[in-house]
Amino acid sequence: MASIDLDKVLDKAWADKPLPDILAAPVVALKGVSDRDGELLQEAFGVETIADLAELKYARWAQALAALDTAR
């Protein structure tokens, strides 16, 4: 079972929300993602929510490629 410390990855206002709400949250709910970053993600890739970002094919491709690098 996967786990994550929500306090480390989400802005304080989102850390106590249920997972469906978090996934539907705007990407700016992620720590370190600014309003401008959110705008750029939306303009470039149509990403509006955390779920959209998770499903972004380019992010998945990059994760798959990184997983192939066993030398790390």
C-alpha positions as CSV (number, residue, x, y, z in Angstrom):
1,M,0.0,0.0,0.0
2,A,1.4,3.4,-1.0
3,S,1.5,6.3,1.5
4,I,2.5,9.9,1.4
5,D,2.9,12.7,4.0
6,L,0.2,15.1,2.8
7,D,1.7,17.9,4.9
8,K,4.9,17.7,2.8
9,V,3.2,17.8,-0.7
10,L,0.1,19.9,-0.2
11,D,-0.6,23.5,0.9
12,K,-1.8,23.6,4.5
13,A,-5.5,24.2,3.4
14,W,-5.6,20.9,1.5
15,A,-3.7,18.5,3.8
16,D,-6.8,17.5,5.8
17,K,-9.2,17.1,2.8
18,P,-10.4,13.7,1.6
19,L,-8.6,12.2,-1.4
20,P,-11.3,12.8,-3.9
21,D,-11.3,16.5,-3.0
22,I,-7.5,16.6,-3.3
23,L,-7.5,15.0,-6.7
24,A,-10.1,17.5,-7.9
25,A,-8.1,20.4,-6.4
26,P,-6.3,22.9,-8.6
27,V,-2.6,22.1,-9.2
28,V,-1.7,25.1,-7.0
29,A,-2.8,23.0,-4.0
30,L,0.6,21.3,-4.4
31,K,3.4,22.8,-2.4
32,G,5.7,24.8,-4.7
33,V,3.2,25.2,-7.6
34,S,2.5,28.9,-8.0
35,D,-0.6,30.5,-9.6
36,R,1.6,31.3,-12.6
37,D,2.8,27.7,-12.8
38,G,-0.9,26.6,-12.7
39,E,-1.7,29.0,-15.5
40,L,1.2,27.7,-17.6
41,L,0.2,24.0,-17.1
42,Q,-3.3,24.8,-18.1
43,E,-2.2,26.7,-21.2
44,A,0.4,24.2,-22.3
45,F,-1.3,20.9,-21.4
46,G,-4.9,21.6,-20.3
47,V,-4.0,20.6,-16.8
48,E,-6.3,22.1,-14.2
49,T,-6.5,19.6,-11.4
50,I,-4.1,17.4,-9.5
51,A,-5.7,14.4,-11.2
52,D,-5.1,16.0,-14.6
53,L,-1.4,16.4,-13.7
54,A,-1.2,12.7,-12.6
55,E,-2.8,11.6,-15.8
56,L,-0.6,13.8,-18.1
57,K,1.0,11.4,-20.5
58,Y,4.3,13.3,-20.6
59,A,4.6,12.9,-16.8
60,R,3.8,9.2,-17.0
61,W,6.4,8.8,-19.8
62,A,9.0,10.6,-17.8
63,Q,8.3,8.4,-14.8
64,A,8.5,5.3,-16.9
65,L,11.8,6.4,-18.3
66,A,13.2,7.2,-14.9
67,A,12.1,3.8,-13.6
68,L,14.2,2.2,-16.3
69,D,17.3,3.9,-15.0
70,T,18.4,1.3,-12.5
71,A,21.8,2.9,-12.2
72,R,20.5,5.6,-9.9
